[in-house]
Amino acid sequence: MWSKDNQFQPIVDKVVKGKARGDKMHQLMQVLRKLQKPFKYLNGSRFRDIHGQLAISKAKLKEVQKKMHQDPSNSQLQKQEIEERDKYIDILDSLTKLMK
């Protein structure tokens, strides 16, 4: 779930590219220690209130779909509906994975 976030890979790349000293086990421990704070921040900023995010996303999706129902030929609304649906599905998938 966290690895699907667009901030995940840059965080990992930044930490892994840094210099680590010692044997391989010590280097791994240093990398994992350096990843703790950024991952805690990512978790808190993106996944803490996932139920609230899901409710907001669902409301936005319903609103766009309602507008699209009134004007089905509007290509801008069609693109917006696809984006909102993808966001909703992504949040729902994250919530499902978190519950498992």
LOVEXVO-956836 format. One record per residue (C-alpha): residue number from 1; residue in three letters; x, y, z. Coordinates in pm, 1 decimal, always signed. Layout:
residues N
{i:NUM aa:ala c1:X c2:Y c3:Z}
...
***
This chain:
residues 100
{i:1 aa:met c1:+0.0 c2:+0.0 c3:+0.0}
{i:2 aa:trp c1:+271.5 c2:+249.4 c3:+95.2}
{i:3 aa:ser c1:+485.8 c2:+144.8 c3:-197.6}
{i:4 aa:lys c1:+211.7 c2:+254.1 c3:-439.4}
{i:5 aa:asp c1:+235.7 c2:+612.7 c3:-312.8}
{i:6 aa:asn c1:+421.9 c2:+849.1 c3:-545.2}
{i:7 aa:gln c1:+644.6 c2:+970.2 c3:-258.0}
{i:8 aa:phe c1:+764.3 c2:+620.8 c3:-161.9}
{i:9 aa:gln c1:+1028.1 c2:+562.7 c3:-428.8}
{i:10 aa:pro c1:+1196.6 c2:+905.6 c3:-398.5}
{i:11 aa:ile c1:+1224.2 c2:+856.3 c3:-21.2}
{i:12 aa:val c1:+1387.0 c2:+515.4 c3:-66.2}
{i:13 aa:asp c1:+1616.6 c2:+637.8 c3:-344.5}
{i:14 aa:lys c1:+1737.9 c2:+932.4 c3:-136.9}
{i:15 aa:val c1:+1822.5 c2:+715.5 c3:+162.4}
{i:16 aa:val c1:+1976.5 c2:+427.2 c3:-34.2}
{i:17 aa:lys c1:+2201.6 c2:+659.2 c3:-236.7}
{i:18 aa:gly c1:+2348.4 c2:+797.8 c3:+84.3}
{i:19 aa:lys c1:+2680.1 c2:+669.4 c3:+214.5}
{i:20 aa:ala c1:+2672.2 c2:+387.8 c3:+467.0}
{i:21 aa:arg c1:+2975.9 c2:+249.5 c3:+646.1}
{i:22 aa:gly c1:+3061.8 c2:-85.8 c3:+792.1}
{i:23 aa:asp c1:+2971.7 c2:-437.9 c3:+689.9}
{i:24 aa:lys c1:+2658.2 c2:-520.5 c3:+492.9}
{i:25 aa:met c1:+2440.6 c2:-584.8 c3:+799.4}
{i:26 aa:his c1:+2545.2 c2:-254.9 c3:+955.4}
{i:27 aa:gln c1:+2475.6 c2:-71.5 c3:+627.6}
{i:28 aa:leu c1:+2128.9 c2:-226.9 c3:+610.3}
{i:29 aa:met c1:+2055.2 c2:-123.7 c3:+967.4}
{i:30 aa:gln c1:+2164.1 c2:+233.1 c3:+888.4}
{i:31 aa:val c1:+1936.2 c2:+247.1 c3:+584.1}
{i:32 aa:leu c1:+1639.6 c2:+110.0 c3:+777.4}
{i:33 aa:arg c1:+1699.7 c2:+354.8 c3:+1062.0}
{i:34 aa:lys c1:+1713.4 c2:+647.2 c3:+815.4}
{i:35 aa:leu c1:+1388.0 c2:+532.1 c3:+653.6}
{i:36 aa:gln c1:+1193.7 c2:+531.9 c3:+982.2}
{i:37 aa:lys c1:+1119.3 c2:+905.8 c3:+1007.4}
{i:38 aa:pro c1:+1026.8 c2:+964.3 c3:+642.4}
{i:39 aa:phe c1:+798.1 c2:+658.5 c3:+644.2}
{i:40 aa:lys c1:+633.4 c2:+768.4 c3:+968.1}
{i:41 aa:tyr c1:+568.3 c2:+1106.5 c3:+810.2}
{i:42 aa:leu c1:+433.4 c2:+944.7 c3:+492.0}
{i:43 aa:asn c1:+207.5 c2:+719.2 c3:+695.2}
{i:44 aa:gly c1:+78.4 c2:+1008.6 c3:+903.1}
{i:45 aa:ser c1:+21.5 c2:+1244.9 c3:+614.6}
{i:46 aa:arg c1:-129.8 c2:+1001.9 c3:+366.8}
{i:47 aa:phe c1:-279.9 c2:+707.3 c3:+554.1}
{i:48 aa:arg c1:-373.5 c2:+822.3 c3:+904.8}
{i:49 aa:asp c1:-733.1 c2:+927.6 c3:+833.1}
{i:50 aa:ile c1:-798.2 c2:+687.1 c3:+549.9}
{i:51 aa:his c1:-1169.6 c2:+653.1 c3:+630.6}
{i:52 aa:gly c1:-1212.1 c2:+1030.2 c3:+602.3}
{i:53 aa:gln c1:-1017.8 c2:+1036.3 c3:+277.9}
{i:54 aa:leu c1:-1240.5 c2:+760.4 c3:+142.2}
{i:55 aa:ala c1:-1557.3 c2:+952.1 c3:+232.0}
{i:56 aa:ile c1:-1427.8 c2:+1271.8 c3:+69.0}
{i:57 aa:ser c1:-1318.2 c2:+1085.5 c3:-242.4}
{i:58 aa:lys c1:-1654.4 c2:+910.4 c3:-271.1}
{i:59 aa:ala c1:-1840.3 c2:+1241.9 c3:-238.2}
{i:60 aa:lys c1:-1624.2 c2:+1401.8 c3:-509.1}
{i:61 aa:leu c1:-1677.5 c2:+1103.2 c3:-737.5}
{i:62 aa:lys c1:-2054.0 c2:+1114.0 c3:-688.0}
{i:63 aa:glu c1:-2060.9 c2:+1488.4 c3:-760.2}
{i:64 aa:val c1:-1863.6 c2:+1447.5 c3:-1083.4}
{i:65 aa:gln c1:-2082.0 c2:+1154.6 c3:-1188.4}
{i:66 aa:lys c1:-2393.6 c2:+1361.7 c3:-1119.8}
{i:67 aa:lys c1:-2258.6 c2:+1644.9 c3:-1338.2}
{i:68 aa:met c1:-2162.4 c2:+1393.2 c3:-1604.2}
{i:69 aa:his c1:-2512.7 c2:+1247.9 c3:-1600.5}
{i:70 aa:gln c1:-2646.9 c2:+1593.8 c3:-1683.5}
{i:71 aa:asp c1:-2388.1 c2:+1653.1 c3:-1958.2}
{i:72 aa:pro c1:-2263.8 c2:+1313.1 c3:-2087.2}
{i:73 aa:ser c1:-2078.6 c2:+1454.5 c3:-2388.5}
{i:74 aa:asn c1:-1848.9 c2:+1679.0 c3:-2182.6}
{i:75 aa:ser c1:-1499.0 c2:+1536.2 c3:-2231.1}
{i:76 aa:gln c1:-1357.7 c2:+1741.7 c3:-1944.5}
{i:77 aa:leu c1:-1604.1 c2:+1580.1 c3:-1703.0}
{i:78 aa:gln c1:-1522.8 c2:+1237.4 c3:-1844.0}
{i:79 aa:lys c1:-1152.3 c2:+1287.9 c3:-1771.7}
{i:80 aa:gln c1:-1230.4 c2:+1421.8 c3:-1425.2}
{i:81 aa:glu c1:-1455.9 c2:+1123.8 c3:-1354.6}
{i:82 aa:ile c1:-1179.0 c2:+881.6 c3:-1451.5}
{i:83 aa:glu c1:-930.8 c2:+1061.9 c3:-1223.6}
{i:84 aa:glu c1:-1172.1 c2:+1071.8 c3:-929.0}
{i:85 aa:arg c1:-1266.0 c2:+706.4 c3:-979.3}
{i:86 aa:asp c1:-899.1 c2:+604.9 c3:-985.7}
{i:87 aa:lys c1:-834.5 c2:+801.1 c3:-664.4}
{i:88 aa:tyr c1:-1135.1 c2:+639.8 c3:-497.3}
{i:89 aa:ile c1:-1028.7 c2:+289.4 c3:-603.0}
{i:90 aa:asp c1:-671.3 c2:+354.2 c3:-485.8}
{i:91 aa:ile c1:-787.0 c2:+473.2 c3:-141.7}
{i:92 aa:leu c1:-1031.1 c2:+182.0 c3:-114.5}
{i:93 aa:asp c1:-754.1 c2:-61.3 c3:-208.2}
{i:94 aa:ser c1:-524.0 c2:+92.7 c3:+54.3}
{i:95 aa:leu c1:-795.4 c2:+65.5 c3:+316.8}
{i:96 aa:thr c1:-857.3 c2:-299.2 c3:+228.1}
{i:97 aa:lys c1:-486.3 c2:-378.5 c3:+252.7}
{i:98 aa:leu c1:-459.5 c2:-194.7 c3:+581.4}
{i:99 aa:met c1:-749.4 c2:-395.3 c3:+725.9}
{i:100 aa:lys c1:-590.7 c2:-723.6 c3:+617.5}
***
